[in-house]
Structure formats: structure tokens, C-alpha cells
Amino acid sequence: MEDIILKVEGMSCSHCKAAVEKALKATPGVYEAVVDLSKKTVSISHDPVLADHGLLAKAINDAGYDVVG
């Protein structure tokens, strides 16, 4: 298991938080996803073999938000 923190643009409310967390938790290999709205980040615990950075970013993008960096 690996932990990663991604910067996400476009999140501003509890609905945004829930949408990003739900999209990530539905991704195979993701164990936990927690959004910090004040920092505009999401902390993700995942299996890097099943869910690499590209797949995590795609899940966030598909939910309507942008990964920075």
C-alpha cells in the first residue's frame, strides 16, 4: 500500500468533496480517499500496482475536477 497526496482544482464545497472521494473509492486498488477542501488536496491510500497516478488522475478528471502537477 502507498499513500499519495494530489492537488485538485475546482473543489469548493461538500458536494465536490463527496464526488471526488466517491470517484476514487470506486477505483480498483484505492483503499481510502480523503479530501481536504481548505488545502484543495486529496490523500489517497492505494495499491500502486492496481491504481497508478494516471488512473487516480483519470478518476478525478472524470468526476469533473483537475489534478494539478
N, C-alpha and C positions, 0 to 999 in steps of 0.2 A: 504494500500500500504506500502511496505517496500523497503528500499534501502540496497544493499549489494555490496561490492567490492571483486572481486575474482582475485587472482594472476593467470596469464595464461602464460605458457611457449610455445615457438615456434613461437610467433608473431614477425615479423621483418619489415614488410612493409605495405603500404596502402592496398594491396590486403588482407593481413592477417586481418587487422583491419576490412575491409568490410565483410569478411567471418564470423568472429566471431559475429559482430553486426547483420548481416543478420540472422544467425542461431538462435540467441537469440530472435530477434524480431519476428521470426516465431513461437516461443514457446508460447502456450496459457498462459496467465497470465503475460506476460512480456510487460511492457508499454514503456520502454526505455532501451537502452544498448549503452554505450559509452566507447570505448577502448582508453586507454592512452598508446601508444606504448613505450614511454620513461620509464614509470613505469612498463610496462608489466602487466597492470591491466585492468579490465573491471568493470565499475559501472553499476549496473542493478537496475532499479525500477520495482518491480513486486508485484503480489498478492501472498503471501506465501502459501495460500491455494491451488491455481492452479499451481504454479511453485515453488516447494521446491528446496533446494540446490542440491539434486540428479538430478532433471530434468534439472536444469540450467547447471550442470556439464556435463550431457549427451549431451546436445545440443552443448556445446563447444567441447567435445571429438569427437562427430560425424562430426564436421567441420574440425577435424584433429589437434586439439590443446589440451594441457594438463592443467587441473586445478591443482594448487599446494595448498595443505592444505585442 
